[in-house]
Amino acid sequence: MISKEQYIYLRGLEDFKHFTIEQFDHIVAHIKYRKALKNHTLFFEGDKRDTLFLIETGHAKLEQADVSGDFIYTDYVRQGTIFPYGGLFLEEHYHFSAVVITDVTYFLIPMSLYEEYSQNNMNQMRHLCQKYSRLLQIHEIRLRNMVTSSARTRVVQSLATLLLEVPIEEGYLPFPITTTEIASMSATTRETVSHVLKELRNQGIVDLKGKKLLYSNKHYFKKFLE
């Protein structure tokens, strides 16, 4: 059972506002509200895909590993938006894992109801298509960036794509990130990331203190996103 304030919050989100009141109320009747501590896993790769998640407060990360156990895919989840969209109307299992990287509050949404009401609602399907298009654009940029032979450029481009994927408040990335995680995103080594960050720090472009990343000059990254 969710509160009146939570009901109003969910109704105002883009992922819900196109449903009729009847559809929305039926979905809400089955939504569950939860809290989790940092490092809690929301779902594992291969689990049955029966639930959508929505982070209210805090942040989560999506991960996929290869057969050796090394991470080959890392992505971050925005607050106030449903995930995972990958596999919607198609897959029976999650094809990556999701772990919270801060303490979080979140909603559990029944996949079957969301899919059923979405496919019979033209405005909702238009919203989903537009969202898929935006996600595809981001991943096209990421893929384009990964084919460059310059490790330095890959690191800078990975930092640039974070500006697209997450809201940057007052210049700070709103969740902790490590050089190892940036290295995974950039397909390079932690040592290379540290070297590039030192160079960017000396130029007044970014700063990484502990796990807190500051974008001192956001404009610098614009050319890497065009």
ABEGO torsion letter per residue (X at the ends): XBBAAAAAAAAABAAAAABBAAAAAAAAAABBBBBBBBGBBABBBGBBBABBBBBABEBBBBBBBBAAGBBABBBBBBBGBBOBABGBGABABBABBBBBABBBBBBBBBAAAAAAAAAABAAAAAAAAAAAAAAAAAAAAAAAAAABABAAAAAAAAAAAAAAABBBBGGBBABBBBAAAAAAAAGBBAAAAAAAAAAAAAAGABBBBEABBBBABAAAAAAAAX
